[in-house]
Amino acid sequence: MSNALSKAKGFKKSKSGTYLSMGTTAFGAIGVAKQIKKARAEHDTLRLIDATVSAVAIVTGLAILYRELKRLGDDDVLLG
């Protein structure tokens, strides 16, 4: 049981955990795209700037997660 618990704690540092983080971060892009579309339709500059900053944050987050995925390489925590 202790071995399973230690594997669960290492999930965030695993390839699977990184892929899951990338997926949830990319899923946030859907909301940002809707926000951009709405801001453009309403000609709301402030909301458009907010959505743009959010989009940049998502891209940066995905780049960081991709770098972490490359660092993990073959030494995956869950594989053993």
C-alpha positions in Angstrom: 0.0 0.0 0.0 2.9 2.4 0.8 4.4 1.8 -2.6 1.1 2.7 -4.3 0.9 5.9 -2.2 4.4 6.9 -3.2 3.6 6.4 -6.9 0.4 8.5 -6.5 2.5 11.3 -5.0 4.9 11.1 -7.9 2.1 11.4 -10.5 2.6 15.1 -11.0 6.2 14.5 -11.9 5.4 11.7 -14.3 4.8 11.8 -18.1 1.1 11.0 -17.5 0.7 13.8 -15.0 2.4 16.2 -17.3 0.2 15.2 -20.2 -2.8 15.7 -18.0 -1.6 19.1 -17.0 -1.1 20.0 -20.6 -4.6 18.9 -21.5 -6.2 20.9 -18.8 -4.2 24.0 -19.6 -5.1 23.6 -23.3 -8.7 23.2 -22.3 -8.6 26.7 -20.8 -7.9 28.0 -24.3 -11.5 27.3 -25.2 -12.7 29.8 -22.6 -10.1 32.4 -23.7 -11.2 32.0 -27.3 -14.8 32.6 -26.3 -13.7 35.6 -24.3 -11.8 37.0 -27.3 -14.8 36.5 -29.6 -17.2 38.2 -27.2 -14.8 41.1 -26.6 -14.4 41.7 -30.4 -18.2 41.5 -30.9 -18.8 44.1 -28.2 -15.7 46.2 -29.2 -14.5 46.0 -25.6 -10.8 46.8 -25.6 -10.2 46.1 -21.9 -11.7 42.6 -22.1 -9.7 42.0 -25.3 -6.5 42.9 -23.6 -7.5 40.7 -20.6 -8.2 37.7 -23.0 -4.9 38.3 -24.8 -2.9 38.3 -21.6 -4.7 35.1 -20.6 -3.9 33.5 -23.9 -0.2 34.4 -23.5 -0.3 32.8 -20.0 -1.7 29.6 -21.5 1.0 29.5 -24.2 3.7 30.1 -21.6 2.2 27.4 -19.4 2.1 24.9 -22.2 5.7 25.7 -23.1 6.9 25.1 -19.5 5.0 21.8 -19.4 6.5 20.8 -22.7 10.0 21.5 -21.4 9.3 19.5 -18.3 8.0 16.6 -20.5 11.3 16.7 -22.4 13.3 16.7 -19.2 11.5 13.6 -17.9 12.6 11.5 -20.8 12.8 7.8 -19.9 13.0 8.1 -16.2 9.2 8.1 -15.6 8.2 7.9 -12.0 5.2 5.6 -12.6 7.0 3.1 -14.8 9.0 2.0 -12.0 
